[in-house]
Amino acid sequence: MKYSDYYNFLLTENIVDKQIVKVPKEAGTVPILNNHLRLYHYTDATPEELNRDGLLMSKAKGHTYGEPNFVWASLKKPNDYKRYVEFSVPID
């Protein structure tokens, strides 16, 4: 599956201001492969930046907390008051 096909798979149609628009499906509801973990990552990036660039190590802020620069992620869905992305990675 090409990325553009997968990205469209993550979207659903919704009615906003009497127009049909594409919006992300509810977090945690998109099926993932059996040998994958579903992860969540806080980000300041806009949806357009994420669609264009993905998650970038150059934007990592671990050093500001005295931690290594990684793409940190959690198995637990965060609260909806912060922007986050959901992704999956293979267990192995």
Secondary structure, 3 states (H helix, E strand, C coil): CCHHHHHHHCEEEEEECCEEEEEECCCCCCCCCCCEEEEEEECCCCHHHHHHHCCCHHHCCHHHHCCCCCCCCECCCCCCCCCEEEEEEECC
